[in-house]
Amino acid sequence: MCFTLDTLASDPDELKDMNEAKAKFGTPFDKWTPIEVDAQATQCRGKAVQAGSAVATVLNETEQALKFGLFCMTLMYFRGLSLLQKQKNVWNTHASKPPPPTNKLDKPSLLQGERARQANRQRYLQLDAANVKAKIGLNRKYLREQERMAAYRQKLYAQHRLAKQETRASTHVRAHSYNELSTN
């Protein structure tokens, strides 16, 4: 029994044709070897993109832009989910209504209602006391501001009065000196 190298070739004519094709085009191994050797040599020489080059800078910028874009898309996705959930809760009337009380024990008792009213009264009393303190503080602040403005106003009046007096005095001195010069 004779085994041939190629099991597809059953007769001598096919085997001859295959050998001619191999001689003409070469085997895949023969084609692959120079490519692999060239790739290994390129890898030994260095990287395809050298650090610090313009291409590396552009690649880095592109990578950063893509990362930022993915981050923004993820952020928008989760924000959209959050807003959708909020809108769903707003428009879902069945979920927003409290369930109806099933028996007498679920209804608030008279004592609980009275406690709630008492808590509200207490809260309003505390708010009124806080409002009174706030009004007193505002009045004190207003009075301080009025006193400060009055002092500033008096200072301006004094400066203006002094300027007027100096102007009158200089006019008087000039007139007096002019009279003395004209009499002499």
C-alpha positions in Angstrom: 0.0 0.0 0.0 1.4 3.3 -1.0 0.7 6.5 1.0 1.1 9.8 -0.8 1.9 13.1 0.8 -1.4 14.5 -0.4 -4.4 12.3 0.3 -6.6 14.3 -2.0 -4.6 13.4 -5.1 -5.8 10.0 -6.1 -4.3 9.7 -9.5 -0.9 10.6 -10.9 -2.3 13.5 -13.1 -3.7 15.3 -10.1 -0.5 14.8 -8.2 1.5 16.2 -11.1 -0.8 19.3 -11.2 -0.4 19.9 -7.5 3.3 19.7 -7.7 3.3 22.2 -10.6 1.1 24.5 -8.5 3.5 24.2 -5.5 6.4 24.9 -7.7 4.7 27.9 -9.3 3.1 29.5 -6.2 5.1 28.0 -3.3 3.8 26.3 -0.2 2.0 28.2 2.6 5.0 27.6 4.8 7.3 29.1 2.2 5.1 32.2 2.1 4.7 32.5 5.8 8.4 32.3 6.8 9.6 35.6 5.4 6.6 37.4 6.8 7.2 36.0 10.3 10.9 36.7 10.1 10.2 40.3 9.1 7.7 40.8 11.9 10.2 39.4 14.5 12.9 41.8 13.1 10.5 44.7 13.4 9.6 43.8 16.9 13.3 43.7 17.9 13.9 47.1 16.4 11.3 48.8 18.6 7.7 49.8 18.8 5.6 50.9 15.8 4.9 54.2 17.5 7.7 55.9 19.4 7.0 57.6 22.7 7.0 61.4 22.3 6.3 61.5 18.6 3.4 63.3 17.0 1.7 60.0 16.2 1.9 59.0 19.9 0.5 62.3 21.0 -2.4 62.0 18.6 -3.1 58.4 19.7 -3.0 59.4 23.3 -5.4 62.3 22.7 -7.7 60.0 20.8 -7.6 57.4 23.5 -8.5 60.1 26.2 -11.3 61.4 24.0 -12.8 57.9 23.6 -12.5 57.2 27.4 -14.2 60.5 28.2 -16.9 59.8 25.6 -17.6 56.4 27.1 -17.7 58.0 30.6 -20.2 60.6 29.4 -22.4 58.0 27.7 -22.4 55.8 30.8 -23.3 58.9 33.0 -26.1 59.8 30.6 -27.4 56.2 30.6 -27.6 56.0 34.4 -29.0 59.5 34.7 -31.6 58.6 32.2 -32.5 55.5 34.2 -32.8 57.6 37.3 -35.0 60.2 35.7 -37.1 57.4 34.1 -37.6 55.9 37.5 -38.6 59.2 39.0 -41.1 59.8 36.3 -42.5 56.3 36.6 -43.0 56.9 40.3 -44.7 60.3 39.6 -47.1 58.9 37.0 -47.8 55.6 38.7 -50.9 56.4 40.6 -51.3 53.0 42.1 -47.9 53.1 43.8 -48.4 56.6 45.1 -51.7 55.9 46.9 -51.4 54.3 50.3 -53.1 51.0 50.6 -56.6 51.3 52.1 -56.8 50.2 55.7 -58.0 46.6 55.9 -59.3 46.6 59.4 -59.9 48.8 62.4 -56.3 48.4 63.8 -54.7 49.9 60.7 -56.6 53.2 61.0 -54.9 55.9 63.1 -56.4 56.0 66.6 -57.8 59.1 68.2 -54.8 59.2 70.6 -52.4 59.2 67.6 -54.3 62.0 65.9 -54.3 64.1 69.2 -50.5 63.5 69.5 -50.0 64.7 65.9 -52.0 67.8 66.5 -50.1 68.5 69.8 -46.8 68.0 67.9 -48.0 70.5 65.2 -49.0 73.1 67.9 -45.6 72.7 69.6 -43.8 73.1 66.3 -45.7 76.2 65.4 -45.0 77.7 68.9 -41.3 77.0 68.3 -41.5 78.6 64.9 -43.2 81.7 66.3 -40.5 82.0 69.0 -37.8 81.7 66.3 -39.5 84.3 64.2 -39.7 86.7 67.2 -36.0 86.3 67.8 -35.3 86.8 64.1 -37.3 90.0 64.0 -35.5 91.4 67.1 -32.2 90.6 65.5 -33.3 92.3 62.2 -34.4 95.4 64.2 -31.1 95.6 66.0 -29.3 95.3 62.7 -31.4 98.0 61.1 -30.8 100.3 64.1 -27.0 99.7 63.9 -27.1 100.5 60.2 -29.1 103.6 60.7 -26.7 104.8 63.4 -23.7 104.1 61.1 -25.4 106.0 58.2 -26.2 108.9 60.6 -22.6 109.1 61.7 -21.4 108.9 58.1 -23.9 111.7 57.1 -22.7 113.9 60.0 -19.1 113.3 58.9 -19.9 114.4 55.4 -21.8 117.5 56.6 -18.8 118.4 58.7 -16.4 118.0 55.8 -18.7 120.0 53.5 -19.0 122.7 56.1 -15.3 122.8 56.6 -14.7 123.1 52.8 -17.2 125.9 52.6 -15.5 127.7 55.5 -12.1 127.3 53.8 -13.5 128.6 50.6 -15.0 131.7 52.3 -11.9 132.3 54.3 -9.7 132.1 51.2 -12.0 134.4 49.3 -11.9 136.8 52.3 -8.1 136.6 52.5 -7.8 137.3 48.8 -10.2 140.2 48.9 -8.5 141.6 51.9 -5.0 141.3 50.4 -6.3 142.8 47.1 -7.7 145.8 49.1 -4.4 146.3 50.8 -2.5 146.1 47.6 -4.8 148.6 45.9 -4.6 151.1 48.8 -0.8 151.0 48.8 
